[in-house]
């Protein structure tokens, strides 16, 4: 007799764990209620300039403004269900770059991510919506944005804190979720400064 619970069991196996399900929902709904907050003393501009490793299950409210040293961040190990979030809590427009590098042997999931440009500024944050890496390659950018390619062996995200017009104003967020062990999926919610143009450097390679 066929297993009457086959479909449910297959679904449960795909989810892997309660943690996977909870973090997947958080990632897709952009709701960080269950994450812990990195203490303020560990997310100052100076601390971020020095660079640190993000933590699974944690959100960082960084005061990095891009006006000093280039920042080099490292992602935690990409284990299935892991979720970590980086929030720009200062106006990052000083010109230097911030880099997010995967742990050794981990990569970003391939595809494209297309941040939109609304030119609404930071006062209408309710009109913003996050964008996610999608596995298919978008050939035509939508919403005034640009389709950013993520290669199959990409392990580094670099964002320049461009002056005057950018998407790294206060409130911008990067979310990293691991759907498959060894690979990070990326979500980005821009916060527009000036025209809201995508930062001069926003590359994943």
C-alpha positions as CSV (number, residue, x, y, z in Angstrom):
1,X,0.0,0.0,0.0
2,X,1.3,3.4,-0.9
3,X,2.2,5.7,2.0
4,X,-0.8,8.0,2.5
5,X,1.5,10.6,4.1
6,X,4.0,10.6,1.3
7,X,3.3,14.1,0.2
8,X,3.4,15.5,3.7
9,X,6.6,13.6,4.6
10,X,8.3,14.9,1.4
11,X,7.2,18.4,2.3
12,X,8.5,18.0,5.9
13,X,11.8,16.7,4.6
14,X,12.1,19.7,2.3
15,X,11.6,22.1,5.2
16,X,14.2,20.2,7.2
17,X,13.4,21.7,10.6
18,X,11.2,24.2,12.4
19,X,14.1,26.7,12.2
20,X,14.2,26.4,8.5
21,X,10.5,27.1,8.2
22,X,10.5,30.0,10.6
23,X,13.5,31.7,9.0
24,X,12.2,31.0,5.5
25,X,8.9,32.8,6.3
26,X,10.8,35.6,8.0
27,X,12.9,36.1,4.9
28,X,10.0,36.1,2.5
29,X,7.8,38.4,4.6
30,X,10.8,40.6,5.7
31,X,9.8,40.3,9.4
32,X,12.7,40.1,11.8
33,X,10.7,39.7,15.0
34,X,12.4,36.5,16.1
35,X,16.0,37.6,15.4
36,X,18.3,38.8,18.2
37,X,19.9,42.2,18.0
38,X,23.7,42.6,18.0
39,X,24.5,45.0,20.9
40,X,25.1,48.6,19.8
41,X,28.6,48.7,21.1
42,X,29.5,45.9,18.6
43,X,27.9,47.7,15.5
44,X,29.4,51.2,15.7
45,X,31.0,52.8,12.7
46,X,34.5,52.0,14.1
47,X,33.6,48.4,14.7
48,X,32.2,48.0,11.2
49,X,35.2,49.7,9.7
50,X,37.3,47.0,11.4
51,X,35.0,44.3,10.1
52,X,33.3,41.4,11.8
53,X,31.5,38.1,11.2
54,X,27.7,38.2,11.1
55,X,25.8,35.7,13.2
56,X,23.1,33.2,12.3
57,X,19.8,34.4,13.9
58,X,21.0,37.9,14.4
59,X,20.3,41.4,13.0
60,X,23.0,44.0,13.0
61,X,22.0,47.7,13.1
62,X,25.3,49.1,11.8
63,X,26.3,52.8,12.1
64,X,28.8,52.5,9.2
65,X,28.7,55.7,7.1
66,X,31.3,54.8,4.5
67,X,33.4,57.8,5.5
68,X,36.4,56.0,6.9
69,X,37.8,52.6,6.2
70,X,36.3,50.1,3.7
71,X,34.4,47.5,5.7
72,X,35.0,43.8,5.3
73,X,32.2,41.6,6.7
74,X,32.1,37.8,6.7
75,X,28.9,35.7,6.6
76,X,28.5,32.8,9.0
77,X,28.6,29.2,7.8
78,X,25.8,28.6,5.2
79,X,23.9,25.8,6.9
80,X,20.3,25.1,5.8
81,X,17.9,27.5,7.5
82,X,20.5,30.0,8.6
83,X,19.4,33.7,8.4
84,X,21.3,36.8,9.2
85,X,20.5,40.5,8.5
86,X,22.6,43.6,8.1
87,X,20.8,47.0,8.5
88,X,22.3,50.4,7.5
89,X,21.4,52.5,10.5
90,X,23.4,55.5,9.4
91,X,23.6,57.4,6.1
92,X,26.2,55.4,4.2
93,X,27.4,57.8,1.6
94,X,31.1,58.4,2.4
95,X,32.4,56.8,-0.7
96,X,34.2,53.7,0.6
97,X,32.9,50.2,0.0
98,X,31.5,47.5,2.3
99,X,32.2,43.8,1.4
100,X,30.3,40.7,2.5
101,X,32.3,37.6,1.9
102,X,31.0,34.0,2.4
103,X,32.8,31.6,4.7
104,X,35.3,29.3,3.0
105,X,33.6,26.8,0.7
106,X,30.3,28.7,0.7
107,X,28.8,30.7,-2.2
108,X,25.9,33.0,-3.2
109,X,23.1,31.3,-5.1
110,X,23.4,32.1,-8.8
111,X,20.9,34.1,-10.8
112,X,20.0,37.8,-10.9
113,X,18.8,40.4,-8.4
114,X,17.2,43.6,-9.6
115,X,16.9,46.5,-7.1
116,X,14.3,49.0,-8.3
117,X,14.7,52.8,-8.4
118,X,11.5,54.7,-7.3
119,X,13.0,58.1,-6.6
120,X,10.7,58.5,-3.7
121,X,13.4,59.2,-1.0
122,X,13.5,57.8,2.5
123,X,10.3,59.5,3.7
124,X,8.0,57.1,1.8
125,X,9.5,53.8,3.2
126,X,6.2,52.1,3.0
127,X,6.4,52.1,-0.8
128,X,9.6,50.1,-0.7
129,X,9.6,46.4,-1.2
130,X,12.5,43.9,-0.9
131,X,14.0,42.2,-3.9
132,X,15.5,38.7,-4.0
133,X,18.0,36.7,-6.0
134,X,16.0,34.7,-8.5
135,X,17.5,31.7,-10.2
136,X,16.5,32.7,-13.7
137,X,18.4,35.5,-15.4
138,X,16.3,38.6,-15.9
139,X,17.2,40.0,-19.3
140,X,15.3,43.3,-19.0
141,X,15.6,45.3,-15.8
142,X,12.3,46.5,-14.3
143,X,11.2,49.4,-12.2
144,X,14.1,51.7,-13.4
145,X,16.6,49.4,-11.8
146,X,19.4,47.2,-13.0
147,X,19.7,43.4,-13.2
148,X,22.7,42.3,-11.2
149,X,24.1,39.0,-12.2
150,X,25.2,36.5,-9.5
151,X,27.6,33.9,-10.9
152,X,27.6,30.2,-9.9
153,X,30.9,30.6,-8.0
154,X,30.2,34.1,-6.5
155,X,31.4,34.5,-3.0
156,X,31.7,38.3,-2.5
157,X,29.1,41.2,-2.4
158,X,30.6,44.7,-2.7
159,X,28.6,47.9,-2.3
160,X,30.1,51.3,-2.6
161,X,28.7,54.0,-0.3
162,X,28.2,56.4,-3.2
163,X,27.6,60.1,-2.3
164,X,24.4,62.0,-3.0
165,X,22.4,59.4,-4.8
166,X,22.3,55.9,-3.5
167,X,20.3,53.1,-1.9
168,X,22.3,52.8,1.3
169,X,20.5,55.5,3.2
170,X,19.3,54.9,6.8
171,X,17.0,51.8,6.9
172,X,18.5,49.9,3.9
173,X,18.7,46.1,4.7
174,X,20.5,43.1,3.4
175,X,19.1,39.7,4.3
176,X,21.1,36.4,3.8
177,X,19.1,33.2,3.9
178,X,20.5,29.7,3.3
179,X,17.9,27.5,1.5
180,X,20.5,24.9,0.5
181,X,23.6,24.1,2.5
182,X,26.6,26.0,1.2
183,X,24.7,28.6,-0.7
184,X,23.3,32.0,0.5
185,X,20.2,33.6,-1.1
186,X,20.2,37.4,-1.0
187,X,17.4,39.8,-0.3
188,X,17.8,43.6,-0.4
189,X,15.6,46.5,0.7
190,X,17.1,49.7,-0.5
191,X,16.6,53.1,1.3
192,X,16.9,55.9,-1.2
193,X,19.1,59.0,-0.8
194,X,18.7,61.7,-3.5
195,X,17.5,60.1,-6.7
196,X,17.7,56.6,-5.2
197,X,20.1,55.5,-8.0
198,X,21.7,52.1,-7.4
199,X,25.1,52.6,-5.8
200,X,27.9,53.0,-8.3
201,X,29.2,49.6,-7.1
202,X,26.7,46.9,-6.3
203,X,28.3,43.7,-7.5
204,X,28.3,40.0,-6.6
205,X,31.2,38.0,-8.0
